[in-house]
Amino acid sequence: MSVYIETERLKLRDWEEKDLLPFQKMNANRQVRRFFPSILSYRRSELDMQAMKKNLEQDGIGLFAVELKESGEWIGFVGLNYIPANSQYNFPELPFYEIGWRLIPEVWDNGIATEGAKAVLGYATEKGLKDVFSIAAESNAASRRVMEKIGMTLMDTFELPAVSEIHPLRPQVRYHKRLNE
Ligand SMILES: CC(C)(COP(=O)(O)OP(=O)(O)OC[C@H]1O[C@@H](n2cnc3c(N)ncnc32)[C@H](O)[C@@H]1OP(=O)(O)O)[C@@H](O)C(=O)NCCC(=O)NCCS
């Protein structure tokens, strides 16, 4: 089992079979999915976990499983998500890597996402990535705060094409940070 990054409180590591059930529960939680169009089915979470695992195996760049060092408990993910040119988005910079995070509510507001994300930025810099972006619903204040705390700046606001014009999640924001010249 590979541990890609260690911080004071966290291990950012490969996905393991025992992560599946807590990952499925997290994605079926309406509070966690408040800023997404829907919760995820257990089957969909299983497929997402397989995809994240495969991406990490390919080049070590992806969404890492996050484990608390103190208890060994799986608490979510932080990492880099490759957004291809043929995605739902319409940005001229595509394809690019997005930095992202999703944690179980029990650990929120303890600086965990920020601690993990700062380490991921360092890792991405070592890997030679030039830019990193991050996307959130405009109303997702906690996620935007993490972006600000890791030194990202607001680049643009846009509308999510996948939801209707009056959907509350339609307004979205994109942040950016330059890593390597
Ligand atoms: C976004 C998320 C990963 C943040 O994780 P976290 O470990 O709680 O983040 P941190 O503790 O490092 O930082 C959160 C910051 O947001 C602030 N915050 C939290 N809720 C807030 C709210 N409703 N309004 C304003 N600020 C808020 C916290 O006070 C903290 O800022 P501070 O350190 O300046 O006080 C977590 O809330 C989560 O998993 N949410 C559900 C999934 C999600 O929305 N993912 C992001 C999709 S873009």
The ligand as a Gaussian input file, in Angstrom:
#p B3LYP/6-31G(d) Opt

LIG

0 1
 C      -15.284000      21.543000       1.998000
 C      -14.722000      20.622000       3.081000
 C      -13.829000      19.558000       2.453000
 C      -13.904000      21.474000       4.061000
 O      -13.227000      20.603000       4.963000
 P      -12.693000      21.103000       6.390000
 O      -11.689000      20.129000       6.860000
 O      -13.853000      21.395000       7.262000
 O      -11.978000      22.477000       5.973000
 P      -11.052000      23.401000       6.894000
 O      -11.387000      23.153000       8.340000
 O       -9.651000      23.223000       6.462000
 O      -11.515000      24.854000       6.463000
 C      -12.887000      25.188000       6.417000
 C      -13.041000      26.693000       6.519000
 O      -14.355000      27.059000       6.078000
 C      -15.002000      27.770000       7.106000
 N      -16.431000      27.472000       7.015000
 C      -17.033000      26.299000       7.226000
 N      -18.350000      26.412000       7.004000
 C      -18.573000      27.691000       6.636000
 C      -19.732000      28.438000       6.277000
 N      -20.932000      27.863000       6.234000
 N      -19.575000      29.739000       5.954000
 C      -18.360000      30.324000       5.971000
 N      -17.213000      29.668000       6.299000
 C      -17.335000      28.366000       6.632000
 C      -14.365000      27.286000       8.389000
 O      -14.566000      28.190000       9.451000
 C      -12.902000      27.215000       7.948000
 O      -12.320000      28.489000       7.820000
 P      -11.354000      29.123000       8.985000
 O      -10.228000      28.144000       9.187000
 O      -10.920000      30.417000       8.415000
 O      -12.214000      29.249000      10.209000
 C      -15.891000      19.925000       3.862000
 O      -16.764000      20.912000       4.330000
 C      -16.666000      18.950000       2.991000
 O      -16.276000      17.800000       2.825000
 N      -17.807000      19.409000       2.424000
 C      -18.664000      18.567000       1.606000
 C      -18.065000      18.231000       0.259000
 C      -17.730000      19.469000      -0.545000
 O      -18.505000      20.420000      -0.595000
 N      -16.555000      19.413000      -1.182000
 C      -16.073000      20.494000      -2.004000
 C      -16.740000      20.558000      -3.322000
 S      -16.140000      21.896000      -4.298000

